[in-house]
Amino acid sequence: MVFINDPNFENILNALKSQKTHQEKVYLVGGMVRDLLLGCKVHDYDVVVDGDVQRFAKYVADRLGAAYFLLNAQFQTSRIVWKPQQKDRIIIDLVGMRGNTIEEDLRDRDFTMNAMALDIALPDQFIDPMQGGRDIKNKVLRTCSESSLVNDPVRILRAIRLSVTFSLRLDPNTIHQIKTASHLVKNITPERVRDEIFKIFDLPDPSVALLLMEHFNLLEKVLPEIERLRDYSPLGRDETGKVWQHTLRVMKNLRMFEIYLVGNYPAEGAGNLRMGQVVRYLGRYREQLQQYFSKSLNPDRSLRSLLYFAALYHDSGKPEAEKISEVGKLSFVEHDSVAGQLAGERARALVLSNDEIKFITTLVSQHMILHFFYKDRISPDSRMVYNFFNACGDSGIGLCLLSLADTLAGIFEEADEPRWIAELEICTLMMDGYCNHYHEWINPPRWLNGNEIKALLHINDGEQIGNWVKILREETAAEVVFDKQSAEAYLLKSLLESKKNI
């Protein structure tokens, strides 16, 4: 057998075999067969059943102890969600056969590399009517038919992703089909666009796929705000594409940070000055960063993909925010706020969850905050850490990396070394606060509640009481207040001073 030694695969195969009747034919198909052929780990399974799909899927789910869902009764589509271990989540999609034979079913699929199958009764033999195995060997991405992309335009975005994922060249006819059918991308439902786009953001280097999308004029159809950014030229300047190139550099910098801080430090890293500096300051937090990026706000999308989406949008507000002073100085005041609105609108249009939208909009709208800390020469201390995470919440760690990626891209353009080192030090302080002083600096104790403040200061105004609660928390983080008695003393002294100033 060609299969990798994977106990999950063996369990699924045995479950499928045990439930198959003599009359039924059951096939493993599509991308999972491709991944098996390439020796890649299989996360999702596609199964074609020539028989009663719903009955078969229910029995398999029971055998695995997994959850069963009927996705579409008309098209005989069921889903099994199996969690063999706490962190694993395997999707098994089962569909009825399209056509009279498995070969007919495969010929109606998207790309030849996904048009292969295995009969579970004969798992040693590949069924490959479209020569997908040959195309994989030759590193070519080819459609199964002349109408593959027209029949389902989401396959255009999939072509971009697959070509980058597996380092494939698009064959000439597929290129022609993409160009001919690209206008149909606007007809794809938002949910299907979202699923493909965020798989692109989960690629090792999403900027490569974005450049390919740019080449085929797909950005304007899927992410129109970014298409406008690509063609943007600041007023009075011949700098078309400068902001777009900066954005791509920011994304590439994020990828480098990921390699050096979240992954294993590569041997060649010793020769990279900037990455060496990053590791020197932030490398001690590698384990915490790995834990952070293992989280997700939605089981279908990674936190990492949301960070790259935010990086793509972080300067999208510059065209609207640009201003030129009387002396000809160009500025982009509040471009971060405008960009946050644009990113939020696009995230909503792509039907992301509320938590995901909040995460993205915070990253984008607050991406200047660390730059302002440096520019305004704010003293780096626990008060700064509190205010930063109070503004950014759980987006704070991702924001540190995004801000550094932004600064490093600026160094490439402006060679501002002092700013780079200063912001590295600021981000190190933020990481220290998050990892080592969370309950002192970020979520400090509440020494007095609203009722106690109301009684102590003899005030009834709810807004005023709320402001005193916030002030006490900040002063606790700054280590000015350290217990209930010092909190009461601070409030009484502050109230007395405020009355003197009236």
Protein Blocks (a to p, Z undefined) as FASTA:
>chain_A
ZZdcdfklmmmmmmmmmmpcfkbccddehjllmmmmnopacfbdcdddedjfklmmmmmm
mmnopacddfblmlopacddddfbfkbccdddddddedjbfklmmmmmmbfklmcccdfk
lmmbccdfkommmmmmnopacdfbfklmmmmmmlmmmmmmmmmmnopacdfklmmmmmmm
mmmmmmpcfklmmmmmmmmmmpmblmlmmmmmmmnopmmmmmmmlmmmmmpccehiaceh
klmmmmmmmmmmmmmmmmmmmmccdfklmmmmklmmmmmmmmmmmmmmmmmmmpcfbfkb
cfklmmmmmmmmmmmmmmmmgccdfkopacdehklmmmmmmmmmmmmmnopafklmmmmm
mmmmmmmmmmmmmmnopacdfklmmmmmmmnmmmlmmmmmmmmmmmmmmmmmnopaklmm
mmmmmmmmmmmmmmmmmmmmmmgcdfbdfklmmmmnopabfklmmmmmmmmmmmmmnoma
gbfklmmmmmmmmmmmmmmmZZ
